[in-house]
């Protein structure tokens, strides 16, 4: 309810979410973002290294119903792991759904990669980084 107390807070199709919140009874979720079972994904490392929510999930603040905005397939992930500076942002902008990369993002991204101590491209693209 953190988000939906503000966003889309009066729409009927979110009544099950409000009811769950009121009664403290879990609702059955339909998974939207699907990854293969053999893929290991950790949100916290991405957040701690400067990858914002909207980089992968899109502008969820504009979605009345959640949808998968990015393919989240291996090639898509590897493109980011090969060139992470394109998506790096200041940590105070991680949850900002309206964040836009500045014109000098390449330079800013390199600085943030050093500041956040990102692993090398070889390490980021190693099979064991995402497959366990």
N, C-alpha and C positions, 0 to 999 in steps of 0.2 A: 504493500500500500504506500510505500514511500513515494513512488512515482505516480501512482494512480490516484493519490489524494489530490493531485494537482492536474495531471494530464488525463484527459478523457474520463474525468471523475463522475460524470452524469450519464454516461452511455449505458444502455440496458445490457449489452452483451458482456459487460464486466461485472454484472451483479454477482456471479459466482465467486469472483475475487473478493468483493466486499463482504459477501456472506461468510466466506472462509475466515476473513479477518475478524469479523464480529463474533463468530462462534469458536474460533481457534481450532477449527477442523480443517485438515489439509484437503485440498482439491487435487484431482488427478490431472497432472500436466501433460499436455501434448508437446513432445519435444520438437522444436523448430530447427535448431542447428544440429545437423547430424554429421558425426565424424565416424569413421570406421572404428571398430572395436580395438584394433591394434594401434591406434593413434593415441599418444599421451599428450594431453593439453592441460596447461596450468594457467588460469587467468592471472594469478598474482604475479608471476614472473613478467608477463607482458605489461601489466599495469606498472610494476616497479621499474621497468626499463623504458617507460615513456610511450607505450602504445595506447592510444585512446580507444574507448569503447566503439566509437563510430567508425574507426578504421576497419573493423571487421563486421560489426553489426549494422552499420548504416545509421541513419538519423532516426533512431527509435522514438524520439520525441515527436516525430511526424507520422508515426505508424499507428493507426487506430488498432490494428491487429499486427502482431509481430510476424515478420517474414524474414526469410534468409536472404540478406542483401548481397552477400558475397558467396562464391562457390565453395570456399573452404576446402578445396581439393589440394592435393600435394603440390602441384605446380604453383597454385596461387600462394600457398604458404612459403614455398621456396623462393618465389620472387621477392617477398618481403625479407626473408632471412638473408638473401643475397645483397639486398640494398635497403637495410632497415632505416637509414637516415631519412628516407622519403616520408616515413610515417611517424618519426619521433616528434614529440611535443613536450613543452614544459609540463612538469608534474601537476601544476595547478590547473592544467587544461585537459587532463585525462578524461574527466567526465563531462566536458563541455561538448555537447552534441553539435554545436554550431561552429566549432573551431575550423578554421581554414588555414592551410599551410601558407606561410608568408612567401613572398617572391624569392627570397634567398634561402628557401628551405634546405637546399643541399648543404649550404654552409652551416646553417643552424643545426641541421641534423648531425653533421660531423662533430660539431662541438658537444651536442647532447650525448652522442654515442661515447665520446671520451669521458664526459662527466658521469654518465650512468654506468661506465665500465662494461660496455657491451662486449660479448665474446667476438672472436674473429669470425670472418665469413666461413672459414673451414669448419670451425666448431659449430656455428649456427646451422650449417647445412649437413652436418654429420648425421647419419641415419639414426643414431642412438639419442639424438636430441629430441626427436618426436616419436620414435618407435621404441617401445619397451617390451 
